[in-house]
């Protein structure tokens, strides 16, 4: 295993731990996006560029965006009451 692969694994482990450690949902969604990006880099380093591209689209962009939009919608509903 190369130094680049080990470094990528460590970054993914740290990003996953940071995602779980966040208590604020907005920050957790942002850190989850960073975690998705680090996973996509890991997939690319290990030789799976197709999986890395899918990971970028889904876990780095789509899921955090949907979570942030849902949180914004829930925040708007709380103000109406």
Secondary structure as the mmCIF struct_conf table of DSSP 4:
data_model
#
loop_
_struct_conf.conf_type_id
_struct_conf.id
_struct_conf.beg_label_comp_id
_struct_conf.beg_label_asym_id
_struct_conf.beg_label_seq_id
_struct_conf.end_label_comp_id
_struct_conf.end_label_asym_id
_struct_conf.end_label_seq_id
HELX_RH_AL_P HELX_RH_AL_P1 UNK A 3 UNK A 21
BEND BEND1 UNK A 24 UNK A 24
HELX_RH_AL_P HELX_RH_AL_P2 UNK A 25 UNK A 45
TURN_TY1_P TURN_TY1_P1 UNK A 46 UNK A 47
HELX_RH_AL_P HELX_RH_AL_P3 UNK A 49 UNK A 55
HELX_RH_PI_P HELX_RH_PI_P1 UNK A 56 UNK A 62
HELX_RH_AL_P HELX_RH_AL_P4 UNK A 63 UNK A 80
#
